Every structure is written in structure tokens, then in C-alpha cells.
Amino acid sequence: MIFYDVKCSGGHRFEATLKSMFDDTPPCPQCGAATGRVPAAVGLSGSADPGPSREQMPNTWHGIRRGDPETVRGWHGLISKREKLEEKYPELAGDRRPVLAHEGVFANAPLRAGDPLAGKVAEATFAPAVPPRVERDQTKPQLRKEVDK
Ligand SMILES: [Zn+2]
């Protein structure tokens, strides 16, 4: 849900929640007139939306909707913007060292190039891990059912 400041042609102002930024604004609850979004006030400090961080960007085939061209183009635009921003403000770039391992014990804290391996393994091993996976009972009651048929 996204909150928007909305104003109708009669001048009533209210806040509307939209599921996506592409949704139309609802009619005015007071007079029923059509409404439009009120442009967000421009901050005097000149702060801009930094957009999604690298961690929030998709890194899987599924994350880019299986290569959907429009999704890829959209993300490409955001990534290009982010790169320009990080060039200007390197502190926003975060840890850019290559990830060497991100599965198993490193699922919560990826191992990056330059990390002390033993320290990272100990840290990952003693950290509260994902609850143990319940092994399925292999005593085959399901199989027996099929045999009975
Ligand atoms: Zn109104």
C-alpha cells in the first residue's frame, strides 16, 4: 500500500491508499468529484529519493519476471540512476566486495572476499540458524495407500 495526498476538483484534500503507483485515485469521499494526486512537496534540503539499494534489487531470473523486457528496462533505469548516485556519494554504495558464498551457513551473512573465513564460519555457525527442516516420515504410509487401491 502506498499513501498519497489526493485533492478533488472541489478543493477537498484527503489521503488515499493505493495498491500500486499506477492505480487511479478514488473519487472524493465528500463530494464524489474526480481526484488527482497532489505532487509531493519539494524538500528545501534538496534531498532526493535514492531509490532501491543494491540489496533490494533483484538478482534472480524470477526477480526480473523471467526476463520480461519492460521489467528489465525498468530495473536497468533504476540501477543506472543508483550508480550515478553512488559515484557522487560513495558512502551509499555499501559493501561492494564480491560475495563468495551465500548458501548454507552463509545464508544470513554472506561470505565476502577478504572476510576471515574461520571467523565468518564461527559467526554463522553459532548464530541462531533457520529452524531445522522436519524430515518427512519415510515409513511410507502414503505408498501403502496406493498399494491398497
Ligand atoms: Zn471533494
Backbone and ligand atoms as CSV (ligand in chain L), in Angstrom:
chain,resi,resn,atom,element,x,y,z
A,1,MET,N,N,0.827,-1.194,0.000
A,1,MET,CA,C,0.000,0.000,0.000
A,1,MET,C,C,0.871,1.258,0.000
A,2,ILE,N,N,0.437,2.225,-0.805
A,2,ILE,CA,C,1.171,3.487,-0.866
A,2,ILE,C,C,0.199,4.600,-0.498
A,3,PHE,N,N,0.655,5.527,0.308
A,3,PHE,CA,C,-0.191,6.643,0.715
A,3,PHE,C,C,0.054,7.833,-0.214
A,4,TYR,N,N,-1.045,8.442,-0.636
A,4,TYR,CA,C,-0.925,9.613,-1.488
A,4,TYR,C,C,-1.786,10.740,-0.955
A,5,ASP,N,N,-1.310,11.934,-1.121
A,5,ASP,CA,C,-2.129,13.113,-0.861
A,5,ASP,C,C,-2.967,13.322,-2.104
A,6,VAL,N,N,-4.273,13.405,-1.907
A,6,VAL,CA,C,-5.181,13.495,-3.037
A,6,VAL,C,C,-6.052,14.734,-2.868
A,7,LYS,N,N,-6.388,15.363,-4.006
A,7,LYS,CA,C,-7.217,16.569,-3.967
A,7,LYS,C,C,-8.267,16.466,-5.070
A,8,CYS,N,N,-9.521,16.826,-4.745
A,8,CYS,CA,C,-10.568,16.770,-5.764
A,8,CYS,C,C,-10.704,18.137,-6.423
A,9,SER,N,N,-11.521,18.182,-7.498
A,9,SER,CA,C,-11.684,19.447,-8.219
A,9,SER,C,C,-12.396,20.482,-7.359
A,10,GLY,N,N,-13.123,20.022,-6.311
A,10,GLY,CA,C,-13.781,20.945,-5.393
A,10,GLY,C,C,-12.869,21.451,-4.290
A,11,GLY,N,N,-11.653,20.975,-4.264
A,11,GLY,CA,C,-10.690,21.500,-3.301
A,11,GLY,C,C,-10.554,20.684,-2.025
A,12,HIS,N,N,-11.305,19.579,-1.900
A,12,HIS,CA,C,-11.145,18.743,-0.701
A,12,HIS,C,C,-9.846,17.960,-0.800
A,13,ARG,N,N,-9.176,17.917,0.299
A,13,ARG,CA,C,-7.919,17.167,0.340
A,13,ARG,C,C,-8.054,15.997,1.278
A,14,PHE,N,N,-7.537,14.854,0.893
A,14,PHE,CA,C,-7.513,13.702,1.806
A,14,PHE,C,C,-6.370,12.784,1.423
A,15,GLU,N,N,-6.204,11.774,2.244
A,15,GLU,CA,C,-5.133,10.819,1.983
A,15,GLU,C,C,-5.747,9.533,1.451
A,16,ALA,N,N,-5.223,9.029,0.380
A,16,ALA,CA,C,-5.728,7.793,-0.205
A,16,ALA,C,C,-4.634,6.739,-0.182
A,17,THR,N,N,-5.043,5.487,-0.008
A,17,THR,CA,C,-4.080,4.391,-0.095
A,17,THR,C,C,-4.310,3.663,-1.409
A,18,LEU,N,N,-3.241,3.500,-2.153
A,18,LEU,CA,C,-3.320,2.803,-3.437
A,18,LEU,C,C,-2.430,1.570,-3.379
A,19,LYS,N,N,-2.857,0.544,-4.101
A,19,LYS,CA,C,-2.073,-0.689,-4.107
A,19,LYS,C,C,-0.794,-0.502,-4.905
A,20,SER,N,N,-0.870,0.287,-5.955
A,20,SER,CA,C,0.327,0.495,-6.768
A,20,SER,C,C,0.336,1.928,-7.248
A,21,MET,N,N,1.511,2.388,-7.641
A,21,MET,CA,C,1.624,3.760,-8.091
A,21,MET,C,C,0.905,3.985,-9.417
A,22,PHE,N,N,0.453,2.922,-10.051
A,22,PHE,CA,C,-0.217,3.058,-11.342
A,22,PHE,C,C,-1.735,3.092,-11.199
A,23,ASP,N,N,-2.234,2.858,-9.976
A,23,ASP,CA,C,-3.681,2.864,-9.760
A,23,ASP,C,C,-4.241,4.281,-9.851
A,24,ASP,N,N,-5.523,4.361,-10.247
A,24,ASP,CA,C,-6.192,5.664,-10.269
A,24,ASP,C,C,-6.570,6.035,-8.845
A,25,THR,N,N,-6.653,7.337,-8.588
A,25,THR,CA,C,-7.077,7.784,-7.264
A,25,THR,C,C,-8.595,7.633,-7.163
A,26,PRO,N,N,-9.103,7.350,-5.944
A,26,PRO,CA,C,-10.553,7.164,-5.760
A,26,PRO,C,C,-11.276,8.504,-5.839
A,27,PRO,N,N,-12.622,8.475,-6.103
A,27,PRO,CA,C,-13.374,9.732,-6.109
A,27,PRO,C,C,-13.409,10.348,-4.716
A,28,CYS,N,N,-13.673,11.633,-4.667
A,28,CYS,CA,C,-13.682,12.351,-3.394
A,28,CYS,C,C,-14.774,11.801,-2.474
A,29,PRO,N,N,-14.447,11.454,-1.225
A,29,PRO,CA,C,-15.449,10.919,-0.302
A,29,PRO,C,C,-16.459,11.979,0.140
A,30,GLN,N,N,-16.141,13.259,-0.024
A,30,GLN,CA,C,-17.052,14.323,0.421
A,30,GLN,C,C,-18.018,14.761,-0.663
A,31,CYS,N,N,-17.541,14.879,-1.899
A,31,CYS,CA,C,-18.421,15.373,-2.961
A,31,CYS,C,C,-18.474,14.446,-4.169
A,32,GLY,N,N,-17.684,13.417,-4.194
A,32,GLY,CA,C,-17.754,12.457,-5.277
A,32,GLY,C,C,-17.044,12.874,-6.549
A,33,ALA,N,N,-16.408,14.038,-6.528
A,33,ALA,CA,C,-15.732,14.518,-7.732
A,33,ALA,C,C,-14.456,13.710,-7.991
A,34,ALA,N,N,-13.998,13.795,-9.234
A,34,ALA,CA,C,-12.753,13.126,-9.587
A,34,ALA,C,C,-11.599,13.767,-8.824
A,35,THR,N,N,-10.588,12.963,-8.527
A,35,THR,CA,C,-9.457,13.470,-7.752
A,35,THR,C,C,-8.148,13.257,-8.502
A,36,GLY,N,N,-7.162,13.931,-8.033
A,36,GLY,CA,C,-5.811,13.762,-8.575
A,36,GLY,C,C,-4.816,13.823,-7.450
A,37,ARG,N,N,-3.648,13.289,-7.680
A,37,ARG,CA,C,-2.615,13.313,-6.642
A,37,ARG,C,C,-2.030,14.704,-6.506
A,38,VAL,N,N,-1.740,15.062,-5.276
A,38,VAL,CA,C,-1.054,16.320,-5.024
A,38,VAL,C,C,0.429,16.020,-5.106
A,39,PRO,N,N,1.141,16.743,-5.968
A,39,PRO,CA,C,2.566,16.452,-6.089
A,39,PRO,C,C,3.265,16.607,-4.745
A,40,ALA,N,N,4.160,15.700,-4.462
A,40,ALA,CA,C,4.883,15.761,-3.190
A,40,ALA,C,C,5.650,17.070,-3.108
A,41,ALA,N,N,5.620,17.650,-1.917
A,41,ALA,CA,C,6.319,18.918,-1.727
A,41,ALA,C,C,7.808,18.733,-1.965
A,42,VAL,N,N,8.401,19.678,-2.644
A,42,VAL,CA,C,9.838,19.581,-2.916
A,42,VAL,C,C,10.592,20.029,-1.676
A,43,GLY,N,N,11.436,19.166,-1.178
A,43,GLY,CA,C,12.191,19.483,0.035
A,43,GLY,C,C,13.187,20.593,-0.238
A,44,LEU,N,N,13.313,21.498,0.724
A,44,LEU,CA,C,14.254,22.603,0.557
A,44,LEU,C,C,15.699,22.115,0.667
A,45,SER,N,N,15.876,21.002,1.365
A,45,SER,CA,C,17.232,20.488,1.540
A,45,SER,C,C,17.752,19.876,0.247
A,46,GLY,N,N,16.858,19.656,-0.699
A,46,GLY,CA,C,17.289,19.072,-1.965
A,46,GLY,C,C,17.511,17.580,-1.876
A,47,SER,N,N,16.960,16.956,-0.848
A,47,SER,CA,C,17.142,15.512,-0.735
A,47,SER,C,C,16.296,14.817,-1.794
A,48,ALA,N,N,16.850,13.779,-2.372
A,48,ALA,CA,C,16.137,13.048,-3.409
A,48,ALA,C,C,15.967,11.600,-2.976
A,49,ASP,N,N,15.000,10.952,-3.569
A,49,ASP,CA,C,14.794,9.544,-3.283
A,49,ASP,C,C,15.974,8.758,-3.859
A,50,PRO,N,N,16.717,8.067,-2.993
A,50,PRO,CA,C,17.874,7.321,-3.501
A,50,PRO,C,C,17.472,6.066,-4.266
A,51,GLY,N,N,16.192,5.723,-4.251
A,51,GLY,CA,C,15.763,4.522,-4.952
A,51,GLY,C,C,16.181,3.270,-4.197
A,52,PRO,N,N,15.889,2.119,-4.772
A,52,PRO,CA,C,16.224,0.880,-4.076
A,52,PRO,C,C,17.734,0.679,-3.978
A,53,SER,N,N,18.164,0.089,-2.872
A,53,SER,CA,C,19.592,-0.198,-2.712
A,53,SER,C,C,19.932,-1.453,-3.512
A,54,ARG,N,N,21.215,-1.734,-3.621
A,54,ARG,CA,C,21.630,-2.921,-4.372
A,54,ARG,C,C,21.076,-4.195,-3.760
A,55,GLU,N,N,20.937,-4.189,-2.407
A,55,GLU,CA,C,20.413,-5.377,-1.746
A,55,GLU,C,C,18.948,-5.609,-2.110
A,56,GLN,N,N,18.252,-4.512,-2.427
A,56,GLN,CA,C,16.829,-4.637,-2.745
A,56,GLN,C,C,16.593,-4.952,-4.215
A,57,MET,N,N,17.632,-4.904,-5.002
A,57,MET,CA,C,17.459,-5.158,-6.428
A,57,MET,C,C,17.391,-6.657,-6.698
A,58,PRO,N,N,16.640,-7.043,-7.707
A,58,PRO,CA,C,16.501,-8.478,-7.982
A,58,PRO,C,C,17.818,-9.071,-8.466
A,59,ASN,N,N,18.087,-10.289,-8.045
A,59,ASN,CA,C,19.296,-10.953,-8.525
A,59,ASN,C,C,18.991,-12.368,-8.999
A,60,THR,N,N,17.731,-12.596,-9.306
A,60,THR,CA,C,17.365,-13.902,-9.831
A,60,THR,C,C,16.528,-13.721,-11.086
A,61,TRP,N,N,16.443,-14.768,-11.823
A,61,TRP,CA,C,15.636,-14.801,-13.045
A,61,TRP,C,C,14.176,-14.532,-12.705
A,62,HIS,N,N,13.729,-15.097,-11.582
A,62,HIS,CA,C,12.348,-14.889,-11.142
A,62,HIS,C,C,12.139,-13.432,-10.755
A,63,GLY,N,N,13.163,-12.827,-10.142
A,63,GLY,CA,C,13.067,-11.453,-9.669
A,63,GLY,C,C,12.857,-10.439,-10.781
A,64,ILE,N,N,13.259,-10.792,-11.992
A,64,ILE,CA,C,13.038,-9.885,-13.116
A,64,ILE,C,C,11.941,-10.433,-14.020
A,65,ARG,N,N,11.047,-11.196,-13.398
A,65,ARG,CA,C,9.892,-11.776,-14.095
A,65,ARG,C,C,10.321,-12.532,-15.349
A,66,ARG,N,N,11.265,-13.378,-15.172
A,66,ARG,CA,C,11.770,-14.240,-16.245
A,66,ARG,C,C,12.202,-13.443,-17.467
A,67,GLY,N,N,12.878,-12.335,-17.175
A,67,GLY,CA,C,13.456,-11.560,-18.271
A,67,GLY,C,C,12.448,-10.707,-19.022
A,68,ASP,N,N,11.307,-10.429,-18.426
A,68,ASP,CA,C,10.314,-9.569,-19.057
A,68,ASP,C,C,10.978,-8.244,-19.454
A,69,PRO,N,N,10.950,-7.901,-20.752
A,69,PRO,CA,C,11.717,-6.735,-21.233
A,69,PRO,C,C,11.378,-5.445,-20.489
A,70,GLU,N,N,10.100,-5.236,-20.189
A,70,GLU,CA,C,9.725,-3.994,-19.528
A,70,GLU,C,C,10.278,-3.950,-18.104
A,71,THR,N,N,10.224,-5.082,-17.413
A,71,THR,CA,C,10.765,-5.161,-16.051
A,71,THR,C,C,12.265,-4.940,-16.076
A,72,VAL,N,N,12.945,-5.574,-17.042
A,72,VAL,CA,C,14.397,-5.431,-17.145
A,72,VAL,C,C,14.744,-3.971,-17.426
A,73,ARG,N,N,13.998,-3.349,-18.339
A,73,ARG,CA,C,14.257,-1.946,-18.671
A,73,ARG,C,C,14.052,-1.068,-17.437
A,74,GLY,N,N,12.967,-1.346,-16.704
A,74,GLY,CA,C,12.673,-0.560,-15.500
A,74,GLY,C,C,13.807,-0.650,-14.492
A,75,TRP,N,N,14.260,-1.891,-14.235
A,75,TRP,CA,C,15.347,-2.072,-13.267
A,75,TRP,C,C,16.636,-1.470,-13.788
A,76,HIS,N,N,16.863,-1.579,-15.088
A,76,HIS,CA,C,18.084,-1.015,-15.657
A,76,HIS,C,C,18.129,0.488,-15.411
A,77,GLY,N,N,16.971,1.134,-15.575
A,77,GLY,CA,C,16.903,2.567,-15.322
A,77,GLY,C,C,17.234,2.891,-13.873
A,78,LEU,N,N,16.653,2.096,-12.954
A,78,LEU,CA,C,16.880,2.338,-11.523
A,78,LEU,C,C,18.342,2.091,-11.156
A,79,ILE,N,N,18.917,1.054,-11.752
A,79,ILE,CA,C,20.307,0.709,-11.440
A,79,ILE,C,C,21.243,1.790,-11.970
A,80,SER,N,N,20.966,2.288,-13.189
A,80,SER,CA,C,21.810,3.349,-13.744
A,80,SER,C,C,21.765,4.589,-12.858
A,81,LYS,N,N,20.550,4.908,-12.383
A,81,LYS,CA,C,20.390,6.066,-11.502
A,81,LYS,C,C,21.172,5.856,-10.224
A,82,ARG,N,N,21.068,4.634,-9.685
A,82,ARG,CA,C,21.744,4.304,-8.438
A,82,ARG,C,C,23.269,4.421,-8.608
A,83,GLU,N,N,23.774,3.947,-9.752
A,83,GLU,CA,C,25.217,4.020,-9.994
A,83,GLU,C,C,25.701,5.459,-10.016
A,84,LYS,N,N,24.928,6.319,-10.661
A,84,LYS,CA,C,25.312,7.743,-10.706
A,84,LYS,C,C,25.320,8.332,-9.306
A,85,LEU,N,N,24.290,7.946,-8.527
A,85,LEU,CA,C,24.188,8.456,-7.155
A,85,LEU,C,C,25.371,7.979,-6.314
A,86,GLU,N,N,25.754,6.699,-6.489
A,86,GLU,CA,C,26.865,6.148,-5.702
A,86,GLU,C,C,28.203,6.745,-6.124
A,87,GLU,N,N,28.300,7.159,-7.389
A,87,GLU,CA,C,29.518,7.827,-7.840
A,87,GLU,C,C,29.697,9.142,-7.076
A,88,LYS,N,N,28.546,9.815,-6.868
A,88,LYS,CA,C,28.557,11.108,-6.196
A,88,LYS,C,C,28.697,10.936,-4.687
A,89,TYR,N,N,28.031,9.921,-4.148
A,89,TYR,CA,C,28.045,9.666,-2.703
A,89,TYR,C,C,28.494,8.232,-2.444
A,90,PRO,N,N,29.802,7.999,-2.449
A,90,PRO,CA,C,30.317,6.620,-2.310
A,90,PRO,C,C,29.857,5.930,-1.030
A,91,GLU,N,N,29.504,6.705,0.012
A,91,GLU,CA,C,29.072,6.083,1.265
A,91,GLU,C,C,27.765,5.309,1.091
A,92,LEU,N,N,27.023,5.584,0.017
A,92,LEU,CA,C,25.769,4.871,-0.225
A,92,LEU,C,C,26.006,3.505,-0.857
A,93,ALA,N,N,27.206,3.309,-1.367
A,93,ALA,CA,C,27.479,2.091,-2.130
A,93,ALA,C,C,27.465,0.841,-1.264
A,94,GLY,N,N,27.786,0.987,0.038
A,94,GLY,CA,C,27.795,-0.175,0.922
A,94,GLY,C,C,28.936,-1.113,0.585
A,95,ASP,N,N,28.801,-2.345,1.040
A,95,ASP,CA,C,29.860,-3.339,0.841
A,95,ASP,C,C,29.789,-3.879,-0.583
A,96,ARG,N,N,30.776,-3.530,-1.394
A,96,ARG,CA,C,30.737,-3.948,-2.795
A,96,ARG,C,C,31.706,-5.093,-3.083
A,97,ARG,N,N,32.309,-5.669,-2.018
A,97,ARG,CA,C,33.218,-6.787,-2.267
A,97,ARG,C,C,32.432,-7.968,-2.810
A,98,PRO,N,N,33.027,-8.744,-3.689
A,98,PRO,CA,C,32.290,-9.868,-4.265
A,98,PRO,C,C,31.874,-10.886,-3.212
A,99,VAL,N,N,30.669,-11.427,-3.376
A,99,VAL,CA,C,30.161,-12.465,-2.478
A,99,VAL,C,C,30.731,-13.806,-2.925
A,100,LEU,N,N,31.376,-14.503,-2.003
A,100,LEU,CA,C,31.978,-15.797,-2.335
A,100,LEU,C,C,31.040,-16.948,-2.019
A,101,ALA,N,N,30.234,-16.789,-0.954
A,101,ALA,CA,C,29.299,-17.849,-0.577
A,101,ALA,C,C,28.095,-17.205,0.086
A,102,HIS,N,N,26.925,-17.686,-0.267
A,102,HIS,CA,C,25.711,-17.113,0.311
A,102,HIS,C,C,24.692,-18.191,0.638
A,103,GLU,N,N,25.125,-19.436,0.653
A,103,GLU,CA,C,24.201,-20.523,0.967
A,103,GLU,C,C,24.667,-21.236,2.221
A,104,GLY,N,N,23.824,-22.133,2.714
A,104,GLY,CA,C,24.184,-22.912,3.897
A,104,GLY,C,C,24.423,-22.008,5.087
A,105,VAL,N,N,25.584,-22.136,5.732
A,105,VAL,CA,C,25.853,-21.350,6.933
A,105,VAL,C,C,25.972,-19.862,6.622
A,106,PHE,N,N,26.114,-19.512,5.354
A,106,PHE,CA,C,26.254,-18.100,4.985
A,106,PHE,C,C,24.946,-17.491,4.471
A,107,ALA,N,N,23.836,-18.194,4.705
A,107,ALA,CA,C,22.543,-17.732,4.187
A,107,ALA,C,C,22.176,-16.366,4.759
A,108,ASN,N,N,22.493,-16.145,6.037
A,108,ASN,CA,C,22.101,-14.880,6.669
A,108,ASN,C,C,23.153,-13.799,6.526
A,109,ALA,N,N,24.416,-14.189,6.463
A,109,ALA,CA,C,25.509,-13.234,6.325
A,109,ALA,C,C,26.500,-13.774,5.299
A,110,PRO,N,N,26.394,-13.287,4.064
A,110,PRO,CA,C,27.237,-13.841,3.004
A,110,PRO,C,C,28.727,-13.648,3.281
A,111,LEU,N,N,29.498,-14.621,2.818
A,111,LEU,CA,C,30.949,-14.541,2.916
A,111,LEU,C,C,31.435,-13.703,1.741
A,112,ARG,N,N,32.180,-12.636,2.062
A,112,ARG,CA,C,32.680,-11.764,1.004
A,112,ARG,C,C,34.191,-11.879,0.900
A,113,ALA,N,N,34.692,-11.526,-0.277
A,113,ALA,CA,C,36.131,-11.552,-0.494
A,113,ALA,C,C,36.814,-10.706,0.571
A,114,GLY,N,N,37.854,-11.264,1.200
A,114,GLY,CA,C,38.575,-10.520,2.222
A,114,GLY,C,C,38.106,-10.816,3.629
A,115,ASP,N,N,36.962,-11.482,3.771
A,115,ASP,CA,C,36.490,-11.840,5.109
A,115,ASP,C,C,37.382,-12.934,5.675
A,116,PRO,N,N,37.668,-12.889,6.989
A,116,PRO,CA,C,38.399,-14.008,7.589
A,116,PRO,C,C,37.489,-15.226,7.633
A,117,LEU,N,N,37.856,-16.263,6.912
A,117,LEU,CA,C,36.974,-17.422,6.732
A,117,LEU,C,C,36.577,-18.058,8.066
A,118,ALA,N,N,37.570,-18.366,8.921
A,118,ALA,CA,C,37.275,-19.054,10.188
A,118,ALA,C,C,36.315,-18.226,11.035
A,119,GLY,N,N,36.560,-16.937,11.106
A,119,GLY,CA,C,35.716,-16.060,11.900
A,119,GLY,C,C,34.288,-16.055,11.384
A,120,LYS,N,N,34.148,-15.974,10.057
A,120,LYS,CA,C,32.811,-15.935,9.468
A,120,LYS,C,C,32.070,-17.249,9.672
A,121,VAL,N,N,32.814,-18.362,9.579
A,121,VAL,CA,C,32.171,-19.669,9.772
A,121,VAL,C,C,31.681,-19.784,11.212
A,122,ALA,N,N,32.541,-19.393,12.171
A,122,ALA,CA,C,32.155,-19.474,13.583
A,122,ALA,C,C,30.935,-18.599,13.831
A,123,GLU,N,N,30.971,-17.391,13.296
A,123,GLU,CA,C,29.874,-16.430,13.456
A,123,GLU,C,C,28.577,-17.022,12.900
A,124,ALA,N,N,28.685,-17.623,11.721
A,124,ALA,CA,C,27.498,-18.167,11.057
A,124,ALA,C,C,27.009,-19.420,11.769
A,125,THR,N,N,27.940,-20.221,12.291
A,125,THR,CA,C,27.570,-21.479,12.922
A,125,THR,C,C,26.882,-21.254,14.254
A,126,PHE,N,N,27.334,-20.228,14.985
A,126,PHE,CA,C,26.765,-20.011,16.314
A,126,PHE,C,C,25.568,-19.072,16.290
A,127,ALA,N,N,25.333,-18.440,15.182
A,127,ALA,CA,C,24.166,-17.570,15.071
A,127,ALA,C,C,22.919,-18.434,15.043
A,128,PRO,N,N,21.804,-17.917,15.578
A,128,PRO,CA,C,20.569,-18.709,15.526
A,128,PRO,C,C,20.229,-19.026,14.076
A,129,ALA,N,N,20.210,-20.280,13.772
A,129,ALA,CA,C,20.012,-20.701,12.393
A,129,ALA,C,C,18.537,-20.841,12.069
A,130,VAL,N,N,18.270,-21.138,10.846
A,130,VAL,CA,C,16.912,-21.405,10.384
A,130,VAL,C,C,16.426,-22.650,11.130
A,131,PRO,N,N,15.154,-22.685,11.562
A,131,PRO,CA,C,14.680,-23.882,12.268
A,131,PRO,C,C,14.942,-25.146,11.451
A,132,PRO,N,N,15.326,-26.211,12.129
A,132,PRO,CA,C,15.677,-27.429,11.395
A,132,PRO,C,C,14.506,-27.933,10.567
A,133,ARG,N,N,14.812,-28.365,9.389
A,133,ARG,CA,C,13.772,-28.864,8.494
A,133,ARG,C,C,13.276,-30.209,9.015
A,134,VAL,N,N,11.959,-30.350,9.095
A,134,VAL,CA,C,11.395,-31.610,9.566
A,134,VAL,C,C,11.459,-32.611,8.425
A,135,GLU,N,N,12.196,-33.676,8.665
A,135,GLU,CA,C,12.318,-34.704,7.628
A,135,GLU,C,C,10.984,-35.414,7.471
A,136,ARG,N,N,10.603,-35.657,6.258
A,136,ARG,CA,C,9.341,-36.350,6.045
A,136,ARG,C,C,9.480,-37.802,6.491
A,137,ASP,N,N,8.436,-38.270,7.090
A,137,ASP,CA,C,8.449,-39.649,7.577
A,137,ASP,C,C,8.561,-40.595,6.387
A,138,GLN,N,N,9.608,-41.370,6.396
A,138,GLN,CA,C,9.867,-42.247,5.252
A,138,GLN,C,C,9.253,-43.633,5.444
A,139,THR,N,N,8.390,-43.780,6.484
A,139,THR,CA,C,7.835,-45.118,6.726
A,139,THR,C,C,6.680,-45.429,5.786
A,140,LYS,N,N,6.596,-44.673,4.746
A,140,LYS,CA,C,5.693,-44.852,3.595
A,140,LYS,C,C,4.251,-45.241,3.897
A,141,PRO,N,N,3.519,-44.411,4.707
A,141,PRO,CA,C,2.089,-44.672,4.796
A,141,PRO,C,C,1.371,-44.300,3.498
A,142,GLN,N,N,1.928,-43.298,2.789
A,142,GLN,CA,C,1.292,-42.859,1.539
A,142,GLN,C,C,1.422,-43.934,0.474
A,143,LEU,N,N,2.592,-44.548,0.463
A,143,LEU,CA,C,2.862,-45.560,-0.543
A,143,LEU,C,C,1.916,-46.742,-0.349
A,144,ARG,N,N,1.726,-47.068,0.944
A,144,ARG,CA,C,0.870,-48.206,1.263
A,144,ARG,C,C,-0.540,-47.939,0.747
A,145,LYS,N,N,-0.999,-46.700,0.883
A,145,LYS,CA,C,-2.333,-46.318,0.416
A,145,LYS,C,C,-2.496,-46.644,-1.064
A,146,GLU,N,N,-1.450,-46.283,-1.816
A,146,GLU,CA,C,-1.516,-46.525,-3.255
A,146,GLU,C,C,-1.557,-48.016,-3.559
A,147,VAL,N,N,-0.822,-48.761,-2.751
A,147,VAL,CA,C,-0.764,-50.207,-2.978
A,147,VAL,C,C,-2.129,-50.839,-2.692
A,148,ASP,N,N,-2.833,-50.276,-1.660
A,148,ASP,CA,C,-4.118,-50.832,-1.270
A,148,ASP,C,C,-5.174,-50.702,-2.367
A,149,LYS,N,N,-5.029,-49.666,-3.203
A,149,LYS,CA,C,-6.072,-49.398,-4.188
A,149,LYS,C,C,-6.289,-50.512,-5.202
L,1,ZN,ZN,ZN,-14.483,16.910,-2.995
